[in-house]
Amino acid sequence: MLLNLWNKLSPLPFGKKIFSLLIGWYVPYTGSISPQIKALEKGKARLQMKDRRRVRNHLRSVHAIALMNMGEATTGLAVMSYLPPKMRAILVHLEIDFLKKARGTLEAYAEFNPPQFNPSENKNYELEASIQNINQETVAKVKAHWRIGPDKF
């Protein structure tokens, strides 16, 4: 469903913007960083976040939790775009490594390509989102553990 909506909206004028706004409305906390979904395909997601005052800390860089939010959203979209109908994913663990002060427009990328995927069992999968600045320097890496299984768990 998620990927179908993306495929319908993204080619349209302002389609990616509308899709991004819908994600922010559906997941309000994710919407607090105003992520722009730049690319979405089965198992892959790329998001962008602009450096604005509301996502900054007292050190004039992007706040740690805004980066964590971006990484979680990126891995979540990669997972959700992969799942068949009647499957569900829930975040069970999240960690981050800060590598450099995050300033300016940031871009995050995550890919979900599990070696074995059984839609009838609950299983945890680890994904990593790499967050880079405009100079393509990695500023943070977010590891997200998603429990995936049938819609009832």
Wavefront OBJ file of the C-alpha trace (Angstrom):
o trace
v 0.000 0.000 0.000
v 2.770 2.449 0.967
v 4.747 1.761 -2.189
v 1.605 1.947 -4.333
v 0.808 5.404 -2.957
v 4.396 6.531 -3.569
v 4.296 5.217 -7.146
v 1.058 7.120 -7.809
v 2.098 10.410 -6.220
v 5.846 10.754 -6.850
v 5.647 11.351 -10.634
v 3.059 14.128 -10.178
v 3.943 17.796 -9.706
v 4.449 18.239 -5.944
v 3.734 14.498 -5.557
v 6.809 13.798 -3.412
v 5.984 16.803 -1.239
v 2.390 15.593 -0.779
v 3.593 12.082 0.063
v 6.063 13.499 2.603
v 3.317 15.591 4.212
v 1.055 12.524 4.415
v 3.797 10.546 6.167
v 4.278 13.426 8.608
v 0.545 13.574 9.268
v 0.211 9.799 9.700
v 3.265 9.621 12.001
v 3.154 12.970 13.860
v 6.494 12.641 15.655
v 8.236 11.898 12.376
v 6.442 14.922 10.938
v 8.089 17.106 13.588
v 11.347 17.074 11.560
v 9.548 17.674 8.219
v 11.352 14.917 6.328
v 11.231 15.017 2.541
v 11.064 11.567 0.985
v 13.357 11.730 -2.034
v 13.252 8.098 -3.160
v 11.311 5.004 -2.191
v 11.355 1.595 -3.776
v 10.969 -1.927 -2.471
v 13.311 -2.175 0.493
v 15.028 1.186 -0.080
v 14.384 4.690 1.224
v 16.141 8.043 0.953
v 15.041 11.025 3.052
v 16.208 14.598 3.331
v 15.929 16.984 6.273
v 16.677 20.672 6.104
v 18.623 22.329 8.872
v 16.130 24.638 10.592
v 16.064 26.262 13.994
v 13.416 23.848 15.299
v 15.713 20.826 14.794
v 18.845 22.483 16.238
v 20.499 22.238 19.621
v 22.411 24.829 21.653
v 25.627 23.968 19.746
v 24.193 25.290 16.458
v 23.982 21.817 14.945
v 21.134 19.393 14.312
v 19.872 17.894 17.568
v 20.711 14.270 18.371
v 17.065 13.242 18.616
v 16.227 14.861 15.264
v 18.977 12.701 13.740
v 17.615 9.632 15.537
v 14.114 10.466 14.295
v 15.418 10.765 10.733
v 17.220 7.429 10.952
v 14.182 5.677 12.393
v 11.933 7.113 9.680
v 14.351 6.087 6.932
v 14.711 2.505 8.142
v 10.964 2.331 8.779
v 10.108 3.354 5.234
v 12.632 0.866 3.832
v 11.026 -1.926 5.887
v 7.424 -0.906 5.209
v 8.027 -0.675 1.470
v 9.257 -4.283 1.501
v 6.434 -5.863 3.501
v 3.641 -7.798 1.823
v 0.020 -7.123 2.866
v -1.063 -8.299 6.323
v 2.457 -7.940 7.708
v 3.508 -5.573 10.423
v 6.765 -4.134 11.700
v 7.432 -2.580 15.061
v 10.621 -0.898 16.224
v 12.126 -2.753 19.193
v 15.579 -1.181 19.526
v 17.291 1.937 18.246
v 20.886 3.135 18.588
v 23.000 5.841 17.028
v 26.642 6.704 16.509
v 27.410 10.406 16.126
v 30.424 10.851 13.882
v 30.457 14.579 13.131
v 28.409 17.670 13.954
v 25.399 17.671 11.683
v 24.871 20.963 9.914
v 23.099 21.954 6.732
v 20.778 19.822 4.660
v 21.087 16.149 5.568
v 20.236 13.012 3.655
v 19.642 9.522 5.052
v 19.602 6.228 3.199
v 18.546 2.741 4.316
v 18.178 -0.558 2.531
v 16.250 -3.643 3.681
v 17.101 -6.857 1.891
v 16.737 -9.730 4.357
v 18.611 -12.942 3.568
v 15.586 -15.028 4.569
v 12.094 -13.704 5.030
v 9.234 -15.850 6.286
v 5.955 -13.889 6.427
v 4.401 -16.353 8.875
v 6.875 -15.861 11.745
v 7.973 -13.010 13.989
v 11.623 -12.188 13.519
v 13.908 -9.270 14.350
v 15.891 -7.581 11.580
v 18.613 -4.958 11.946
v 18.926 -2.115 9.460
v 21.293 0.805 9.307
v 20.564 4.298 8.090
v 23.533 6.387 7.084
v 23.042 10.140 7.478
v 25.246 12.412 5.400
v 25.708 16.143 5.034
v 25.794 18.050 1.740
v 29.518 17.212 1.359
v 28.635 13.501 1.547
v 30.361 13.152 4.904
v 28.653 10.665 7.194
v 27.527 12.531 10.308
v 25.635 9.678 11.994
v 24.719 6.024 11.657
v 21.446 4.782 13.087
v 20.875 1.085 13.763
v 17.250 0.078 14.007
v 15.950 -3.326 15.033
v 12.507 -4.051 13.574
v 10.335 -7.004 14.635
v 8.449 -8.176 11.589
v 5.665 -10.700 11.495
v 2.003 -11.359 10.774
v -0.392 -8.516 11.550
v -1.144 -10.087 14.950
v 1.720 -9.966 17.479
l 1 2 3 4 5 6 7 8 9 10 11 12 13 14 15 16 17 18 19 20 21 22 23 24 25 26 27 28 29 30 31 32 33 34 35 36 37 38 39 40 41 42 43 44 45 46 47 48 49 50 51 52 53 54 55 56 57 58 59 60 61 62 63 64 65 66 67 68 69 70 71 72 73 74 75 76 77 78 79 80 81 82 83 84 85 86 87 88 89 90 91 92 93 94 95 96 97 98 99 100 101 102 103 104 105 106 107 108 109 110 111 112 113 114 115 116 117 118 119 120 121 122 123 124 125 126 127 128 129 130 131 132 133 134 135 136 137 138 139 140 141 142 143 144 145 146 147 148 149 150 151 152 153
